[in-house]
Amino acid sequence: MQRLRVAFVGCGLISQSHLKAYLAHENWAQIVAAYDPARERADAIASECGATVVDSFEAILADEKIDAVELMTPHHLHLEQTRQALAANKHVLLQKPLGRTLEECDEIVKLGQSSDRVLYYGELSHTTQKARTARQAYRQGRIGRMVALQGTYAHWQGGDYLHTGWRYDPSVSGGGALLDGGIHTLATMITVAGPVHSVSAMTTRFRPELGGEDTSVLSITFANGALGTLLSSHASHLWPPGPSVRIIGEDGILSMGGTETLGLYRDDLPEQREVLIEEWLDPFESMIGAYLDCVVDGQELASSAELGRHEFAVVMAAYRSAEEGRTILISEM
Ligand SMILES: NC(=O)c1ccc[n+]([C@@H]2O[C@H](COP(=O)([O-])OP(=O)(O)OC[C@H]3O[C@@H](n4cnc5c(N)ncnc54)[C@H](O)[C@@H]3O)[C@@H](O)[C@H]2O)c1
């Protein structure tokens, strides 16, 4: 069988992790082209996988030998590049967040629905082994009725990140730390608990150089009745131990991230604890695997534009709540 021929569009920070993930799935896909206006970044990708460096996005669109594009570009480009790529008959893996505004997200959802190509929403947290295993344990009734979730995402913005200036301009990125980083932990919570019903939030800013809000606390009600809290910050040195989520049920607790992979706590377990995942699997590898399952094997989308739109709406509802000082229903967004 012919391997999926993929073009990288945008070869910045995150592209290196995607490159490694594709190399781990090289029986299914190969990176055949790379484009970045900063040509040396495309060169760096090409030197590791033998891709051809091209001079424009249009050259990728026009190349019939390219089956799929991997869009890893700043957020203001997501809508237009998705439109053009689907129109050129390419499958698309679009990095989070879906767009910069709800209108852009709605447009992207429509584009996906009216195309026969795959539009995959590139949010890692939907396909991590941790989130999928936690969801399965919850659905098997291992924690009983879900009562509450506690999520934390804190990633100090420094080093390489500070060179991605577009990130800190909300007119280009669409928001602050919650949209850029906290959305990953929100996505983990939604993967396990399902959709959000309403949110109220407080946001603040410790580091003006980061543009939008850099720290927020959300109080969430989920459609399944559980309550949740999410702390998201780009102004705190909490990395490691990294993001964490606790899912608290009437009969047990699932705990992931921080210093453990995924643990189940119940009174009836030996030492009241069972480790559900022993080893850590690379989340990028899991995501690209799930995407290829869909494109190459026809399996159901593990991460859809509709889901990306929902998560974007929760973030925007949090911003609106902080501004207006009231609880926002997601159905208002
Ligand atoms: N964990 C994650 O899943 C994760 C982490 C970081 C970033 N991201 C997402 O990945 C995307 C890229 O983020 P990044 O951190 O790699 O940013 P980055 O700034 O390092 O990379 C973006 C690249 O796009 C290039 N670019 C600019 N205009 C372009 C155009 N018209 N066509 C093609 N390329 C263009 C830039 O030159 C740059 O190299 C964003 O959507 C971001 O939110 C996801």
The ligand as an ORCA input file, in Angstrom:
! r2SCAN-3c Opt
* xyz 0 1
  N       1.598     20.734     22.513
  C       1.102     21.164     21.389
  O       0.252     20.505     20.831
  C       1.581     22.456     20.820
  C       2.709     23.051     21.344
  C       3.177     24.221     20.742
  C       2.471     24.768     19.688
  N       1.338     24.194     19.219
  C       0.572     24.810     18.110
  O       1.311     24.603     16.905
  C       1.212     25.751     16.071
  C       2.591     26.311     15.805
  O       3.197     26.679     17.048
  P       4.782     26.712     17.253
  O       5.023     26.752     18.701
  O       5.441     25.643     16.464
  O       5.101     28.168     16.646
  P       6.428     28.668     15.889
  O       6.318     30.132     15.791
  O       7.632     28.068     16.516
  O       6.249     28.007     14.437
  C       5.348     28.496     13.474
  C       6.074     28.489     12.134
  O       5.170     28.908     11.108
  C       5.928     29.633     10.178
  N       5.053     30.432      9.334
  C       4.684     31.737      9.468
  N       3.882     32.090      8.447
  C       3.734     30.999      7.658
  C       3.031     30.739      6.458
  N       2.288     31.695      5.849
  N       3.090     29.501      5.931
  C       3.820     28.535      6.518
  N       4.527     28.720      7.645
  C       4.476     29.932      8.224
  C       6.884     30.452     11.028
  O       7.990     30.913     10.270
  C       7.270     29.462     12.101
  O       8.446     28.741     11.782
  C       0.247     26.697     16.788
  O      -1.069     26.436     16.372
  C       0.412     26.303     18.256
  O      -0.695     26.654     19.081
  C       0.897     23.026     19.757
*
